[in-house]
Amino acid sequence: VAFCFMKLTSVVVILLVVCSVAHAFYLPGVAPKEYVDGELVPLKVNKLVSAKTQLPYPYYSLPFCQPDTVKDMAENLGEILMGDKIENSPYILEAGIPAPCKVLCTVPKLGADEMKLFEKRIKQNYRVNWILDNLPAATRKTLIDFNGEKSYTYETGFPLGTVEGDVAYLNNHVSMKILYHTAPDFVGRRIVGFEVEPQSIKHSDFDKSNPAATPDTCFRPLQWQVVSEENAGDDIVFTYSVEW
């Protein structure tokens, strides 16, 4: 019994030492990072998930805008064990710099199969998951109780699209709100929250040869972006806005 007790004591001591050492250093992927104004903040994409099908798919299994080279961006073993499929994205976010509207890319002349796949995934209630500085994108929801009082809750990710009647609409615009913290003991901004609000917009024509050009429909949307076999051959413009 004494021998067993000594072994147990030794294990506890070792664990305490390990924990103390761990507290002395930041863990990979957990350390707070400060971003100075203008510094690029990488936006990563994760798997598409659905409570309806319970079957995840890689983000780029759908014809989204892609970076020049798609890279695996998993940072730790936990992400791998959770089955996450974390990859880089072409979104450009600069710390402290708002963007009223930016064109991510135009996906030209989507074929019937690609349109049908978007439509299928939307009707299967798939959600898009993004990550910014190790924080998941979250959609803010407003709840109203019987007394008319409001409260707020958050859902991880955002819906790929919405269905009205039997028509599927793609959320091809996302408004991002990045919450941050500043303090005298460090330089820059520490990101503490990442809110997103998706929207479906059938964008108007604009000068695609001008990298700074944006469609007027970013600010005055008139129609939603339909995805269906009947719309095969249409271009889809993906846009986003950023607020700090």
C-alpha positions as CSV (number, residue, x, y, z in Angstrom):
1,V,0.0,0.0,0.0
2,A,2.9,2.3,0.9
3,F,4.5,1.6,-2.4
4,C,1.3,2.4,-4.3
5,F,0.9,5.6,-2.4
6,M,4.5,6.6,-3.2
7,K,3.9,6.0,-6.9
8,L,0.7,8.0,-6.8
9,T,2.4,10.8,-5.0
10,S,5.2,10.8,-7.6
11,V,2.7,11.0,-10.5
12,V,0.9,13.9,-8.8
13,V,4.2,15.7,-8.3
14,I,5.1,15.2,-12.0
15,L,1.8,16.4,-13.2
16,L,2.1,19.5,-11.0
17,V,5.5,20.2,-12.4
18,V,4.3,19.7,-16.0
19,C,1.4,22.1,-15.4
20,S,3.7,24.7,-13.8
21,V,6.0,24.5,-16.8
22,A,3.0,24.8,-19.2
23,H,1.8,27.9,-17.4
24,A,5.2,29.5,-17.8
25,F,4.9,29.3,-21.6
26,Y,2.2,30.0,-24.1
27,L,0.7,26.9,-25.8
28,P,1.0,26.7,-29.6
29,G,-2.0,28.3,-31.2
30,V,-3.3,29.7,-27.9
31,A,-0.9,32.6,-27.2
32,P,-2.5,36.0,-27.7
33,K,-1.2,37.9,-30.7
34,E,-1.2,41.6,-31.3
35,Y,-1.8,43.0,-34.7
36,V,-0.5,46.4,-35.6
37,D,-2.5,48.6,-37.9
38,G,-2.3,47.4,-41.5
39,E,-0.9,44.0,-40.6
40,L,-2.5,41.1,-42.5
41,V,-4.8,38.9,-40.4
42,P,-5.2,35.5,-42.0
43,L,-8.8,34.2,-42.4
44,K,-8.9,30.4,-42.5
45,V,-11.7,28.2,-43.7
46,N,-12.9,25.0,-42.1
47,K,-15.2,22.2,-43.1
48,L,-18.8,22.6,-44.1
49,V,-21.2,20.9,-41.6
50,S,-24.9,20.1,-41.4
51,A,-27.0,19.0,-38.5
52,K,-29.4,17.5,-41.1
53,T,-26.9,15.1,-42.8
54,Q,-24.2,14.8,-40.1
55,L,-21.7,14.5,-43.0
56,P,-18.9,17.1,-43.2
57,Y,-17.3,18.3,-46.5
58,P,-14.1,20.3,-47.1
59,Y,-14.8,23.9,-47.8
60,Y,-13.3,23.8,-51.3
61,S,-15.5,20.9,-52.2
62,L,-17.8,23.7,-53.5
63,P,-16.6,26.2,-56.2
64,F,-15.7,29.0,-53.8
65,C,-13.0,31.6,-54.5
66,Q,-9.6,29.9,-53.9
67,P,-6.1,31.2,-53.1
68,D,-3.4,30.5,-55.7
69,T,-2.3,27.5,-53.6
70,V,-4.6,25.8,-51.1
71,K,-2.7,24.9,-48.0
72,D,-3.5,22.8,-44.9
73,M,-3.5,25.3,-41.9
74,A,-4.2,23.0,-39.0
75,E,-2.1,24.2,-36.0
76,N,-2.4,21.5,-33.4
77,L,-3.3,17.9,-32.8
78,G,-6.7,18.8,-31.4
79,E,-7.8,20.2,-34.7
80,I,-6.8,17.0,-36.5
81,L,-8.5,14.8,-33.9
82,M,-11.7,16.8,-34.2
83,G,-11.7,16.1,-37.9
84,D,-11.3,19.8,-38.8
85,K,-10.2,20.6,-42.4
86,I,-8.6,24.0,-41.9
87,E,-7.2,25.7,-45.0
88,N,-6.1,29.1,-46.1
89,S,-8.3,31.5,-48.0
90,P,-8.0,34.5,-50.4
91,Y,-9.7,37.0,-48.0
92,I,-7.5,40.0,-47.3
93,L,-8.1,41.5,-43.8
94,E,-5.8,44.3,-42.6
95,A,-5.8,45.1,-38.9
96,G,-7.7,48.3,-38.0
97,I,-8.6,49.0,-41.6
98,P,-12.3,48.9,-42.5
99,A,-13.5,47.8,-45.9
100,P,-17.1,48.9,-46.9
101,C,-17.1,46.4,-49.8
102,K,-14.4,44.3,-51.5
103,V,-14.7,41.9,-54.3
104,L,-13.2,38.6,-53.4
105,C,-13.5,37.1,-56.9
106,T,-15.9,36.3,-59.7
107,V,-16.5,32.6,-60.3
108,P,-17.3,32.6,-64.1
109,K,-19.9,30.6,-65.9
110,L,-20.7,28.0,-63.3
111,G,-21.8,24.8,-64.9
112,A,-25.1,23.0,-64.2
113,D,-23.4,20.4,-61.9
114,E,-21.8,23.2,-59.8
115,M,-25.0,25.1,-59.5
116,K,-26.9,21.9,-58.5
117,L,-24.3,21.2,-55.9
118,F,-24.6,24.6,-54.3
119,E,-28.4,24.2,-54.4
120,K,-28.2,20.7,-52.8
121,R,-25.9,21.8,-50.0
122,I,-28.1,24.8,-49.2
123,K,-31.2,22.7,-49.0
124,Q,-29.3,20.3,-46.8
125,N,-28.8,23.2,-44.3
126,Y,-25.0,23.3,-44.6
127,R,-23.1,25.9,-42.6
128,V,-19.8,27.6,-43.4
129,N,-17.1,27.7,-40.7
130,W,-14.3,30.3,-40.7
131,I,-11.5,31.0,-38.2
132,L,-9.8,34.2,-37.4
133,D,-6.9,34.3,-35.0
134,N,-8.1,30.9,-33.6
135,L,-11.6,32.3,-33.0
136,P,-14.5,30.7,-34.9
137,A,-16.8,33.0,-36.9
138,A,-20.2,33.4,-35.1
139,T,-23.6,34.7,-36.2
140,R,-25.4,36.9,-33.8
141,K,-29.1,36.0,-33.1
142,T,-31.6,38.3,-31.4
143,L,-34.1,36.6,-29.1
144,I,-37.3,38.3,-27.8
145,D,-39.1,37.0,-24.7
146,F,-42.8,37.3,-23.8
147,N,-42.2,40.7,-22.2
148,G,-40.6,42.0,-25.4
149,E,-37.1,42.2,-23.9
150,K,-34.2,41.4,-26.2
151,S,-31.3,39.0,-25.5
152,Y,-28.6,37.8,-27.8
153,T,-27.0,34.4,-28.6
154,Y,-24.4,33.2,-31.0
155,E,-24.3,30.4,-33.5
156,T,-21.0,29.0,-34.8
157,G,-20.5,29.7,-38.5
158,F,-23.1,30.9,-40.9
159,P,-25.6,29.3,-43.3
160,L,-24.4,28.6,-46.8
161,G,-27.6,30.0,-48.1
162,T,-31.4,30.1,-47.6
163,V,-34.4,28.5,-49.1
164,E,-37.6,30.3,-50.0
165,G,-40.3,28.1,-51.4
166,D,-38.2,25.7,-53.4
167,V,-35.6,28.2,-54.5
168,A,-32.1,28.2,-53.1
169,Y,-30.2,31.4,-52.6
170,L,-26.5,31.5,-52.0
171,N,-24.9,33.8,-49.4
172,N,-22.2,35.3,-51.6
173,H,-21.6,38.4,-49.4
174,V,-20.4,38.3,-45.8
175,S,-20.2,41.3,-43.5
176,M,-17.5,40.8,-40.9
177,K,-17.3,42.6,-37.5
178,I,-14.0,42.1,-35.7
179,L,-13.9,42.9,-32.0
180,Y,-10.6,43.7,-30.4
181,H,-8.9,44.8,-27.2
182,T,-6.1,47.3,-26.7
183,A,-4.2,48.1,-23.5
184,P,-1.2,50.2,-22.5
185,D,1.0,47.1,-21.7
186,F,1.1,46.0,-25.4
187,V,1.2,47.5,-28.9
188,G,-1.5,46.7,-31.4
189,R,-4.9,45.0,-31.2
190,R,-5.8,41.6,-29.7
191,I,-8.8,40.0,-31.5
192,V,-11.5,38.9,-29.0
193,G,-14.5,38.3,-31.3
194,F,-15.4,37.5,-34.9
195,E,-19.0,38.2,-35.9
196,V,-20.3,37.5,-39.4
197,E,-23.6,38.4,-41.2
198,P,-24.2,36.6,-44.5
199,Q,-26.2,38.0,-47.3
200,S,-27.4,36.8,-50.7
201,I,-26.9,39.5,-53.4
202,K,-27.3,39.2,-57.2
203,H,-24.5,41.7,-58.0
204,S,-24.7,44.2,-60.8
205,D,-22.1,44.6,-63.5
206,F,-18.9,46.5,-62.7
207,D,-15.5,47.0,-64.1
208,K,-13.8,43.7,-63.4
209,S,-10.5,44.9,-64.9
210,N,-10.2,47.4,-62.1
211,P,-9.1,45.7,-58.8
212,A,-10.6,48.5,-56.7
213,A,-14.0,48.5,-58.5
214,T,-17.0,47.2,-56.6
215,P,-20.6,46.6,-57.7
216,D,-23.2,49.2,-56.6
217,T,-25.3,46.3,-55.3
218,C,-22.9,45.9,-52.4
219,F,-24.7,49.0,-50.9
220,R,-28.0,48.8,-52.7
221,P,-28.9,45.1,-53.1
222,L,-31.9,44.5,-55.3
223,Q,-32.1,40.7,-55.8
224,W,-30.8,37.6,-54.2
225,Q,-28.3,35.2,-55.9
226,V,-30.3,32.2,-57.1
227,V,-28.4,28.9,-57.6
228,S,-30.1,26.3,-59.7
229,E,-29.6,24.2,-62.8
230,E,-31.6,26.8,-64.8
231,N,-28.9,29.4,-63.9
232,A,-26.1,27.4,-65.3
233,G,-23.6,29.6,-67.2
234,D,-24.1,32.6,-64.8
235,D,-21.2,34.3,-63.1
236,I,-21.2,34.5,-59.2
237,V,-19.5,37.5,-57.6
238,F,-18.3,36.9,-54.0
239,T,-17.9,40.1,-51.9
240,Y,-17.2,41.0,-48.3
241,S,-17.0,43.9,-45.9
242,V,-14.9,44.4,-42.8
243,E,-15.6,46.5,-39.7
244,W,-13.2,46.9,-36.7
